[in-house]
Amino acid sequence: MSHDDYEYPEEAFHAGTWEPVPARRNVRRLRLVGGIVVAAMLLIGGGAAWLGLVMNNRLAAPLGAVVDAPRNAAAVQLVTGNCVAQLPADGNVTTVRVVPCDHEHAAQVYSQYAFEQDAVWPGQADAHARVAGACQLTVALEDAGVGVVTWAPSPSSWQRGDRTGLCLAVLPAPSTDSLFDPGTLTS
């Protein structure tokens, strides 16, 4: 039989090209690398979430009684002697502008009330009542028209360990004087 004896179709067939089947070792390697990447992302994400919770739940460090320049501060950072540029509206106070007392200011932290560290949350009304009961201005300040505003811990700041209430002396007009004699407050 010669080559011409066979019948071949007129068209030639062309087999398509396929990607070679990956070896089992490559599939295992890909799964291993993918698992490591997923585990690393979970660790990084979990660590970032944990760090965020820790940072959010800790209180900011208190300011010194005397500040050198105007700055924004968390209300929980204020201490006796700090001067506040403007009083915020009633309600939860988060951030205020603290200024040196020789700058114009509307109020000054006059005293602080310390709740017991292991105290149970008394409720907002009772917390304010306790702080207000400890805020006693001198007769001279009352006669000069100085008023009082109290800031008590909120439920959320209490959960973070805030146990300090503040008595703010509200001046009848903005002032550049401190209610305390020079040198009586330490930074």
C-alpha positions as semicolon CSV with decimal commas, in nm:
position;residue;x (nm);y (nm);z (nm)
1;M;0,000;0,000;0,000
2;S;0,137;0,324;-0,100
3;H;0,088;0,658;0,052
4;D;-0,162;0,743;-0,217
5;D;-0,378;0,447;-0,129
6;Y;-0,502;0,599;0,192
7;E;-0,783;0,843;0,189
8;Y;-0,710;1,159;0,378
9;P;-0,954;1,438;0,431
10;E;-0,886;1,748;0,235
11;E;-0,861;1,959;0,547
12;A;-0,589;1,909;0,794
13;F;-0,679;1,891;1,158
14;H;-0,502;2,113;1,399
15;A;-0,489;2,019;1,761
16;G;-0,531;2,316;1,995
17;T;-0,272;2,409;2,253
18;W;-0,347;2,365;2,616
19;E;-0,164;2,484;2,917
20;P;0,020;2,201;3,072
21;V;-0,145;2,063;3,381
22;P;0,045;2,201;3,679
23;A;0,233;1,948;3,873
24;R;0,081;1,858;4,210
25;R;0,380;2,016;4,379
26;N;0,300;2,359;4,226
27;V;-0,062;2,341;4,346
28;R;0,054;2,256;4,696
29;R;0,305;2,538;4,690
30;L;0,037;2,786;4,578
31;R;-0,197;2,671;4,854
32;L;0,080;2,700;5,112
33;V;0,177;3,051;5,001
34;G;-0,189;3,156;4,988
35;G;-0,247;3,022;5,338
36;I;0,056;3,208;5,470
37;V;-0,060;3,533;5,308
38;V;-0,412;3,497;5,452
39;A;-0,273;3,417;5,799
40;A;-0,038;3,718;5,784
41;M;-0,324;3,948;5,682
42;L;-0,541;3,819;5,967
43;L;-0,259;3,873;6,216
44;I;-0,189;4,225;6,092
45;G;-0,559;4,318;6,082
46;G;-0,624;4,168;6,425
47;G;-0,321;4,344;6,571
48;A;-0,430;4,678;6,426
49;A;-0,782;4,632;6,563
50;W;-0,648;4,540;6,906
51;L;-0,413;4,840;6,908
52;G;-0,701;5,068;6,809
53;L;-0,915;4,939;7,096
54;V;-0,633;4,980;7,346
55;M;-0,552;5,334;7,231
56;N;-0,919;5,433;7,226
57;N;-0,981;5,300;7,575
58;R;-0,697;5,471;7,752
59;L;-0,725;5,824;7,882
60;A;-0,501;6,098;7,753
61;A;-0,230;6,219;7,991
62;P;-0,325;6,525;8,199
63;L;-0,194;6,865;8,097
64;G;0,023;7,069;8,325
65;A;-0,153;7,338;8,527
66;V;0,022;7,603;8,316
67;V;0,034;7,569;7,936
68;D;0,287;7,758;7,723
69;A;0,076;7,801;7,411
70;P;-0,286;7,763;7,300
71;R;-0,377;7,404;7,214
72;N;-0,671;7,172;7,176
73;A;-0,704;6,919;7,455
74;A;-0,942;6,644;7,556
75;A;-1,164;6,750;7,845
76;V;-1,026;6,460;8,052
77;Q;-0,678;6,618;8,028
78;L;-0,771;6,939;8,212
79;V;-0,645;7,007;8,563
80;T;-0,690;7,283;8,817
81;G;-0,547;7,606;8,678
82;N;-0,610;7,542;8,306
83;C;-0,779;7,830;8,125
84;V;-1,040;7,755;7,858
85;A;-1,079;7,997;7,566
86;Q;-1,453;7,933;7,519
87;L;-1,703;7,716;7,697
88;P;-1,865;7,460;7,469
89;A;-2,241;7,411;7,462
90;D;-2,398;7,203;7,737
91;G;-2,376;6,828;7,686
92;N;-2,087;6,591;7,634
93;V;-1,761;6,782;7,615
94;T;-1,483;6,612;7,423
95;T;-1,230;6,874;7,311
96;V;-1,169;7,230;7,427
97;R;-0,920;7,505;7,345
98;V;-0,683;7,553;7,638
99;V;-0,484;7,877;7,648
100;P;-0,222;8,029;7,876
101;C;-0,412;8,228;8,136
102;D;-0,250;8,553;8,020
103;H;-0,443;8,501;7,692
104;E;-0,810;8,593;7,677
105;H;-1,023;8,313;7,821
106;A;-1,384;8,259;7,930
107;A;-1,331;8,011;8,215
108;Q;-1,069;7,850;8,435
109;V;-1,061;7,510;8,602
110;Y;-1,104;7,612;8,964
111;S;-1,104;7,274;9,138
112;Q;-1,141;6,901;9,078
113;Y;-1,354;6,633;9,239
114;A;-1,209;6,281;9,256
115;F;-1,444;5,984;9,258
116;E;-1,310;5,667;9,420
117;Q;-1,120;5,461;9,162
118;D;-1,330;5,151;9,236
119;A;-1,660;5,343;9,248
120;V;-1,960;5,214;9,056
121;W;-2,103;5,447;8,790
122;P;-2,357;5,661;8,980
123;G;-2,548;5,779;8,673
124;Q;-2,502;6,113;8,496
125;A;-2,733;6,316;8,723
126;D;-2,570;6,187;9,043
127;A;-2,221;6,234;8,899
128;H;-2,300;6,599;8,825
129;A;-2,457;6,645;9,170
130;R;-2,146;6,512;9,344
131;V;-1,915;6,735;9,143
132;A;-2,141;7,039;9,194
133;G;-2,150;6,974;9,569
134;A;-1,772;7,006;9,578
135;C;-1,758;7,328;9,372
136;Q;-1,747;7,612;9,621
137;L;-1,636;7,954;9,503
138;T;-1,511;8,212;9,747
139;V;-1,747;8,492;9,844
140;A;-1,518;8,738;9,666
141;L;-1,548;8,546;9,337
142;E;-1,925;8,517;9,371
143;D;-1,948;8,891;9,445
144;A;-1,739;8,957;9,132
145;G;-2,000;8,776;8,922
146;V;-1,802;8,456;8,864
147;G;-2,028;8,156;8,800
148;V;-1,967;7,782;8,807
149;V;-2,001;7,509;8,546
150;T;-1,941;7,145;8,638
151;W;-1,809;6,876;8,410
152;A;-1,860;6,523;8,534
153;P;-1,739;6,201;8,371
154;S;-1,967;6,059;8,103
155;P;-2,060;5,691;8,092
156;S;-1,806;5,630;7,815
157;S;-1,520;5,818;7,986
158;W;-1,607;5,639;8,314
159;Q;-1,560;5,305;8,134
160;R;-1,212;5,422;8,030
161;G;-1,121;5,504;8,391
162;D;-1,215;5,874;8,415
163;R;-1,296;5,944;8,780
164;T;-1,241;6,322;8,786
165;G;-1,505;6,594;8,783
166;L;-1,411;6,954;8,709
167;C;-1,535;7,283;8,852
168;L;-1,492;7,564;8,602
169;A;-1,512;7,923;8,717
170;V;-1,698;8,111;8,444
171;L;-1,584;8,470;8,425
172;P;-1,840;8,750;8,380
173;A;-1,634;8,876;8,082
174;P;-1,332;8,733;7,899
175;S;-1,016;8,792;8,100
176;T;-0,637;8,769;8,073
177;D;-0,591;8,712;8,447
178;S;-0,567;8,388;8,640
179;L;-0,783;8,322;8,946
180;F;-0,472;8,190;9,117
181;D;-0,177;8,391;9,242
182;P;0,135;8,361;9,025
183;G;0,356;8,074;9,135
184;T;0,083;7,889;9,328
185;L;0,026;7,634;9,050
186;T;0,293;7,391;8,938
187;S;0,324;7,251;8,588
